[in-house]
């Protein structure tokens, strides 16, 4: 994931960020499923949502 300048977003009940907004690229990163190994990024210009997840059978990096 690129380094992002998070100028907005939302926090969960424990105070952890789970949605970041990158105003430079106009992309919103949803990190709610990060513990499951998934990341969703939405291009707000086009509305396209990208989901990044490990391939099935891939081992996790230490």
C-alpha positions as CSV (number, residue, x, y, z in Angstrom):
1,X,0.0,0.0,0.0
2,X,1.4,3.4,-0.8
3,X,2.1,6.0,1.8
4,X,-1.0,8.1,2.1
5,X,-1.7,11.5,3.5
6,X,-4.8,10.6,5.6
7,X,-6.7,13.9,6.0
8,X,-10.0,12.3,6.8
9,X,-11.6,9.1,7.7
10,X,-13.3,7.2,10.4
11,X,-12.2,5.4,13.5
12,X,-13.8,2.3,15.1
13,X,-14.8,2.2,18.8
14,X,-11.3,1.4,19.9
15,X,-9.9,4.5,18.2
16,X,-8.2,2.6,15.3
17,X,-8.5,4.1,11.8
18,X,-10.4,1.8,9.4
19,X,-11.1,4.2,6.6
20,X,-8.5,6.6,5.2
21,X,-9.0,9.2,2.6
22,X,-6.1,10.3,0.3
23,X,-7.1,13.7,-1.1
24,X,-4.1,13.8,-3.5
25,X,-5.2,10.7,-5.4
26,X,-8.9,11.0,-4.5
27,X,-8.9,7.4,-3.2
28,X,-10.6,6.0,-0.1
29,X,-9.0,3.0,1.6
30,X,-11.2,0.7,3.7
31,X,-9.1,-1.2,6.1
32,X,-12.0,-2.9,8.1
33,X,-11.0,-6.4,6.8
34,X,-7.3,-5.9,7.1
35,X,-7.1,-8.6,9.8
36,X,-8.5,-11.0,7.3
37,X,-5.9,-10.0,4.8
38,X,-8.1,-7.8,2.6
39,X,-7.9,-4.2,1.6
40,X,-10.5,-2.3,-0.4
41,X,-9.6,0.9,-2.3
42,X,-12.2,3.0,-4.0
43,X,-11.4,5.5,-6.7
44,X,-13.8,8.3,-6.0
45,X,-13.6,9.8,-9.4
46,X,-14.9,6.7,-11.2
47,X,-16.5,4.8,-8.3
48,X,-14.5,1.7,-9.1
49,X,-13.7,-0.5,-6.0
50,X,-10.6,-2.6,-6.0
51,X,-10.1,-5.5,-3.5
52,X,-6.6,-6.6,-2.6
53,X,-6.3,-10.1,-1.0
54,X,-3.7,-12.8,-1.0
55,X,-4.0,-15.6,-3.5
56,X,-5.5,-18.8,-2.3
57,X,-2.8,-21.1,-0.9
58,X,-0.3,-18.2,-0.5
59,X,1.6,-18.2,2.8
60,X,1.7,-15.1,4.9
61,X,4.9,-13.2,5.3
62,X,6.4,-13.1,8.8
